[in-house]
C-alpha cells in the first residue's frame, strides 16, 4: 500500500486546489474530509456494519455541482434504520475503520431535531485533527437513490473514492418544490429555488419521472396542494440576490422565479407565452353536482384571491383544468396570466 501523503503536504494541496476553484480553504478541507467519511461508510456497508445509506440535501448538490452549488452547513444522510438506534449504528460503523489515513469519531452531544438526529463528527488525518463535520441522520427507505461521481482526491495525493449514493435528482426537485411552495408566512426556503434551478437546468431532464415524483411527494405530505403558487416573499429578495451573486450565477431573482414557474407549467403540459407571467391556483369545488341556484366553486380564501387577481391585478384566466391529483376530484386548476412587466 502506498504511504499516505503527509499532513502538511495535504494541507498545502488543499490551499492550492481551493485557489484554483475560487473557494475558501475550509470548504475544500471539508470536501476532502467528507469524501473520506463517505468512503468509510461504503466500507461499513460492504462489511455488513451498515445496511445502506444515501446523501441528500445541500451536500448532494455540492457533489453534483462542486463550487457552483451553495456551501452546505451539514451533510444529510438517510439510513434504513429506526431512529432510536440510528446514532449507535452510525457510531459503530465509523469505529475501527479508516480510509487513506482518515479516521472518524462521533463527538459531543446528540441533538434531536425535526425528523433527524444531529451529530458532530471529528475527522482526523494521520492521527491529527483535520475538520469537524455536522451530520444529520434520518431514517428512510433508499429506493430513490442514484450514484453520483465522488469528489476527486487525486489532486491531493489520495486515492480516488467510489461513486456516492445520493437522493435521485427527480425526488430532490420534488421535495424542494414542495418546501418552497409552502404558503406559511414564515417560509424562508428561498434557497430551494436556486437548487431547483441547478438540478433542472444543469442535469438531464426526464419530465415523466419528475412528474411522478412531484405528484407523489405532494400527495404523501398532504400539507398543501399541487400545484401551489410560488411567490417571492419580500424577505427573500435581498438574500436571494446576494446568494446568486456569491454563486456566480448570471440570473436575476425575477428570472429565477420565472424559471421555476415554467418548470411547473412543463409538468402540467401547459405552453407559456414568453411575454407573460403565470400563476397557478387551485379552486375547490363542491362534491355534488350544482343546480341552477348554486355554484360549483366554494367561496373560500382561494376564490377571494382569484377574484382579486383577475379584477384588480391585471390577471386573466388562461386555462381551467382538472386538478391533477388522485386524492382530489372536486377541484379545478386555474392558470392565470398577465403581460410580463418590463425588468427594472
C-alpha positions in Angstrom: 0.0 0.0 0.0 1.3 3.5 -0.9 2.3 5.6 2.1 -0.2 8.4 2.7 0.8 12.0 1.9 2.0 13.9 4.9 -0.4 16.2 6.9 1.4 19.4 6.0 1.6 18.4 2.3 -2.1 17.6 2.2 -3.0 21.0 3.8 -0.8 22.7 1.1 -2.6 20.9 -1.7 -5.9 21.9 -0.2 -5.0 25.5 -0.3 -3.8 25.2 -3.9 -6.9 23.5 -5.1 -9.1 25.9 -3.2 -7.4 28.8 -5.0 -7.9 27.1 -8.4 -11.6 26.5 -7.7 -12.1 30.0 -6.2 -13.5 28.8 -2.9 -12.4 29.1 0.8 -9.7 26.7 2.1 -12.1 25.5 4.8 -14.7 24.4 2.2 -12.1 22.4 0.3 -10.9 20.9 3.5 -14.5 19.8 4.4 -14.9 18.3 0.9 -11.8 16.1 1.4 -12.9 15.1 4.9 -16.5 14.4 3.9 -15.4 12.3 0.9 -13.2 10.2 3.1 -16.1 9.8 5.6 -18.5 8.6 2.8 -15.8 6.1 1.7 -15.6 4.7 5.3 -19.4 4.4 5.3 -19.3 2.5 2.0 -16.7 0.1 3.5 -19.1 -0.3 6.5 -21.9 -1.3 4.1 -19.7 -3.8 2.3 -18.7 -5.3 5.6 -22.3 -5.5 6.9 -21.9 -3.0 9.7 -24.4 -0.6 7.9 -27.3 -1.8 5.7 -27.1 1.1 3.2 -27.2 4.9 3.0 -27.6 7.9 0.7 -26.8 11.6 0.8 -29.5 14.2 0.3 -29.8 18.0 0.9 -27.2 20.6 0.1 -24.2 18.4 0.2 -25.7 16.2 -2.5 -25.8 19.3 -4.7 -22.2 20.1 -3.9 -21.2 16.6 -5.0 -23.1 17.2 -8.3 -22.1 20.8 -9.0 -18.9 21.4 -6.8 -18.2 25.1 -6.5 -21.3 26.1 -8.5 -23.5 24.9 -5.6 -24.1 26.8 -2.4 -21.9 25.8 0.5 -23.9 23.4 2.8 -23.7 23.6 6.6 -24.2 19.9 7.2 -24.3 16.5 5.5 -27.8 14.9 5.4 -27.7 11.1 5.4 -30.6 8.7 5.1 -30.2 5.3 6.6 -32.8 2.5 6.6 -32.6 2.1 10.4 -35.2 3.0 13.1 -34.4 6.4 14.7 -33.9 5.1 18.3 -30.8 3.1 17.1 -29.6 5.2 14.2 -26.9 7.1 16.1 -25.4 4.0 17.8 -25.3 2.1 14.4 -23.6 5.1 12.8 -21.1 5.3 15.6 -20.3 1.6 15.3 -19.9 1.9 11.5 -17.1 4.5 12.0 -15.3 2.7 14.8 -12.1 1.0 13.9 -12.4 1.9 10.2 -10.2 4.2 8.2 -9.6 5.3 4.6 -6.2 6.6 3.2 -5.1 7.8 6.7 -8.5 9.3 7.7 -10.4 8.1 10.8 -13.7 9.4 12.3 -15.5 9.5 15.6 -18.7 11.0 16.9 -18.0 13.6 19.5 -20.2 15.7 21.9 -23.9 15.5 22.4 -26.5 14.2 20.1 -29.2 16.8 19.2 -32.7 15.6 18.2 -34.2 17.9 15.5 -37.3 17.5 13.4 -37.1 14.0 11.8 -33.3 13.8 12.2 -30.6 13.2 14.8 -27.7 15.7 14.5 -24.2 14.6 15.5 -20.8 16.2 15.2 -18.0 14.0 13.7 -14.3 14.7 14.2 -12.2 13.8 11.2 -8.6 13.0 11.8 -5.8 12.6 9.3 -2.7 10.5 10.3 -3.8 10.9 13.9 -4.1 14.7 13.9 -7.3 16.8 13.7 -8.5 17.6 10.1 -12.0 19.0 10.3 -15.3 18.8 12.1 -18.4 17.6 10.1 -22.0 18.2 11.1 -24.1 15.1 10.2 -27.9 14.8 10.2 -29.1 11.3 10.3 -32.6 10.5 9.1 -34.4 7.2 8.8 -35.9 6.2 5.5 -36.0 3.8 2.5 -33.3 4.1 -0.1 -35.1 3.1 -3.3 -34.9 6.7 -4.6 -31.1 6.8 -4.7 -28.7 7.1 -7.6 -24.9 7.0 -7.9 -23.1 10.4 -8.2 -19.4 10.8 -9.1 -17.4 11.5 -5.9 -15.2 14.4 -5.3 -11.8 13.5 -6.9 -9.0 13.2 -4.4 -6.2 12.5 -6.9 -5.0 16.2 -6.9 -4.4 15.8 -3.2 -2.2 12.7 -3.5 -5.0 10.4 -2.2 -6.8 7.5 -3.8 -9.9 8.3 -5.8 -13.1 7.2 -4.0 -16.1 5.3 -5.4 -19.3 6.9 -6.6 -21.6 8.1 -3.8 -25.3 7.1 -3.5 -27.4 10.3 -3.4 -31.1 11.1 -3.5 -32.1 11.0 -7.1 -32.5 14.4 -8.8 -36.2 14.0 -9.5 -37.0 13.2 -5.9 -34.8 16.1 -4.8 -36.5 18.6 -7.1 -39.9 17.4 -5.9 -39.0 17.8 -2.2 -37.6 21.2 -2.7 -40.6 22.3 -4.8 -42.9 21.2 -2.0 -40.8 23.2 0.5 -40.5 26.4 -1.4 -44.3 26.5 -2.2 -45.3 26.2 1.5 -47.8 29.1 1.9 -46.7 29.7 5.5 -45.7 33.4 6.1 -42.7 32.0 8.0 -41.4 30.1 5.0 -37.7 31.0 4.4 -36.8 28.2 2.0 -35.8 30.6 -0.8 -32.5 28.7 -1.2 -34.5 25.8 -2.6 -35.3 28.0 -5.7 -31.7 28.0 -6.6 -31.3 24.3 -6.0 -34.3 23.5 -8.2 -32.8 25.7 -11.0 -29.4 23.9 -10.8 -30.9 20.4 -10.7 -33.3 21.0 -13.6 -31.1 23.3 -15.8 -27.8 21.5 -15.5 -28.8 17.8 -15.4 -30.5 15.6 -18.0 -34.3 16.0 -17.9 -37.0 13.3 -17.7 -40.3 15.1 -17.2 -42.3 11.9 -17.0 -40.2 10.7 -14.0 -40.1 14.2 -12.4 -43.9 14.5 -12.7 -44.4 11.2 -10.9 -42.1 12.3 -8.0 -43.7 15.7 -7.7 -47.3 14.4 -7.6 -46.2 11.6 -5.2 -44.4 14.0 -2.8 -47.3 16.4 -2.6 -49.8 13.6 -2.1 -47.8 11.9 0.6 -47.1 15.0 2.6 -50.6 16.4 2.2 -49.8 19.8 3.5 -50.7 22.0 0.5 -52.0 21.1 -3.0 -50.0 20.5 -6.1 -49.5 22.8 -7.9 -49.3 25.7 -5.3 -48.3 29.2 -6.3 -44.7 30.2 -5.6 -44.3 33.8 -4.7 -41.1 35.7 -4.0 -41.6 36.9 -0.4 -40.3 40.5 0.3 -37.9 39.0 2.9 -36.4 36.7 0.2 -35.3 39.2 -2.4 -32.2 40.6 -0.8 -30.6 37.3 0.4 -31.6 35.5 -2.8 -30.0 38.2 -4.9 -26.8 38.1 -2.8 -26.8 34.3 -3.0 -27.0 34.3 -6.8 -24.1 36.8 -6.9 -22.0 34.8 -4.5 -22.5 31.7 -6.6 -21.6 33.5 -9.8 -25.0 32.6 -11.4 -25.8 35.2 -14.1 -29.5 35.2 -13.4 -31.8 37.6 -11.6 -34.3 36.8 -8.8 -37.1 37.6 -11.3 -35.6 35.2 -13.9 -35.1 32.5 -11.2 -38.7 32.7 -10.2 -39.9 32.6 -13.8 -37.8 29.5 -14.4 -39.4 27.6 -11.6 -42.9 28.7 -12.7 -42.1 27.5 -16.2 -41.0 24.2 -14.7 -44.4 23.8 -13.1 -46.0 24.6 -16.5 -44.0 21.9 -18.1 -45.2 19.4 -15.5 -48.8 20.4 -16.3 -48.1 20.3 -20.1 -49.1 24.0 -20.4 -47.5 26.1 -23.1 -46.5 29.6 -21.8 -46.1 32.7 -23.8 -42.7 34.3 -23.4 -44.0 37.8 -22.7 -46.5 36.7 -20.0 -46.1 35.8 -16.3 -48.2 33.0 -14.8 -49.8 32.0 -11.5 -51.3 28.6 -10.8 -54.2 28.4 -8.4 -56.4 25.5 -7.1 -60.1 26.3 -6.9 -62.0 23.8 -4.7 -65.5 22.7 -5.8 -68.4 21.0 -4.1 -68.7 17.2 -4.4 -72.3 17.3 -5.6 -73.5 18.5 -9.0 -74.7 22.1 -8.7 -78.2 23.1 -9.8 -79.2 26.5 -11.4 -79.5 28.1 -7.9 -76.0 27.2 -6.7 -72.3 27.4 -7.7 -69.8 24.6 -8.2 -66.9 26.6 -6.6 -66.5 27.2 -2.9 -66.3 30.8 -1.7 -63.1 30.5 0.3 -59.8 32.3 0.5 -58.5 30.9 -2.7 -61.6 32.0 -4.6 -61.2 35.5 -3.0 -57.6 35.6 -4.3 -58.8 34.6 -7.7 -61.3 37.4 -7.8 -58.8 39.9 -6.5 -56.1 39.0 -9.0 -58.5 38.9 -12.0 -60.4 42.1 -11.1 -57.6 44.3 -9.6 -54.2 43.0 -10.5 -54.4 42.6 -14.3 -54.5 38.8 -14.5 -56.9 36.9 -16.8 -57.9 33.3 -16.8 -55.8 31.5 -19.4 -56.7 27.8 -18.6 -59.1 26.0 -16.4 -58.1 22.4 -16.0 -59.0 19.3 -14.0 -56.9 19.4 -10.8 -54.1 16.8 -11.3 -54.5 14.9 -8.0 -55.6 11.3 -7.4 -57.0 12.3 -4.0 -59.0 15.4 -5.0 -61.6 15.2 -7.8 -63.8 18.2 -6.9 -61.3 20.8 -7.7 -60.0 22.8 -10.7 -56.7 24.3 -11.6 -56.9 27.9 -12.7 -54.0 29.2 -14.7 -53.8 33.0 -14.6 -51.7 35.1 -16.9 -50.8 38.8 -17.4 -48.3 40.7 -19.5 -44.9 40.4 -18.0 -43.6 43.8 -16.7 -40.5 45.3 -18.1 -37.5 44.3 -16.0 -36.4 47.1 -13.8 
